[in-house]
Amino acid sequence: MDTVASPPVVAPPEATIGQRLDRLPLTWTLWRVGLVTQSAWALVVLSDGIAARIYPFIWGPQHAFDTARFSLLLVVSTGGGIVVGEYVFGVLSDLIGRRRTMLIAAATCGLCTVPAAFSSDFYLLAISLSLGAMGIGGVVVTSMVYLTELAPSSARGRMTQTTQAVAPFLLNVVGNLAGLILMPQHYQLMVLLIAAGPLLVVMPLVALFLPESPRWLEAHARHQEAEAVVAKLERESEARSGPLPPPIVKEVMDQPKATVRDLFGREYGRRTALLFICWVLGYSGLIYGPLGFLNLYLVRVGFSAQSIFTAGLIAAVLGSPSGLLLAGRLNERFERKTIILAGAVIASIGLVLTFAVGEFWHNVALLSIASSIGTAGLYLWLFNMFTYTAVAFPTRIRSVATGWTDGFGHIGAMVSPLIVGALFTATAGIGYLGFFGYVIIPGALLPALLLFRFGVNQKAAPLEAVAAG
């Protein structure tokens, strides 16, 4: 009697590192990772605005250097320094890991910022702030990638944007409170406090509380270390929320090892070019236009340092976290590019109101409202762009790709003082309309509309699916 051979039993594929991370619940285990990462971002980026905070009240009135050199200082520090930092540390992050790179970048930022407290010499400031800005670029590019790699796909919006709300809140509260108390008489102490943040707060927090990214470990064939990190996260999560749901196991096709060259090839070239354009426009307008010249505008129309920093402090409390907290509640219900467009529109409304306050109403309470609206929109745009960029590329090149796109975008920060500064001066007699027009139209609305129309969808998708799509 013939027998029919039974089909061979095929074992189900084992869950990958990414699939195990995607099933983790949002407990303190992951919230802690997000809060530390975003606190690191805030305390490092705080040094980015040192020149813009000090020049209108100290270096300008002292005639240490003129407005043209102030613009050049912004070009080489907030522009050139961050561009170089994102490229260098982006490559380093993909080579030696996210955690170690964050530590090196934070140390670079803090140590190189210190000389700005003791000199008004243009050349020394240009060197020290440029080197410090390289550290800023390193933490920016690495922290956004790290947080994205740890966040579960189904709750990525909730985890990233809720913890990201802490970053602008901390950044603006500390910056404006320090300015309100210490400016202008004790500006040196303000600079030293800002420099101490990366050294005395960021480095210990990262060293003590952040594991290496298990996705990075797995991508570099360090499987045992990746397993150890994920297993610890799973144990901690189970202790807090009970048994974990089974991972959604799907067969993952092996992807060829990606290289930097692939950023400009057929698969990712379109994404790279689109992000280049959006980051350059956004940084040149919405981000670094107000950072470099809004305080100077407010001083020119008659607001005092105390009034400006008071309005900034109120905006930090009310505006900085509000848009991100709302977006965090929405989680992944809307495409991220839709939220980016909403942020651009809200920021533009705030800037129009700021212009109206300066030209017609001249009231600190109204300035605080306008600043709160503008700040809410600005950070909703910025942090969703960070997440959108990091999600768009595969793990092996995620950091260097983010460094290339966001770093290239900081060329916008380099040209911003030249374009915005020229428009600021040229339209001084008509209410600085050139400044506001550039920041709002090509600087905020245009990049958001381009991404909305041509950007890839990301809603609730696993990192591997978006990168492969």
Order of alpha helices (4+ residues) and beta strands (2+ residues): alpha-alpha-alpha-alpha-alpha-alpha-alpha-alpha-alpha-alpha-alpha-alpha-alpha-alpha-alpha-alpha-alpha-alpha-alpha-alpha-alpha-alpha-alpha-alpha
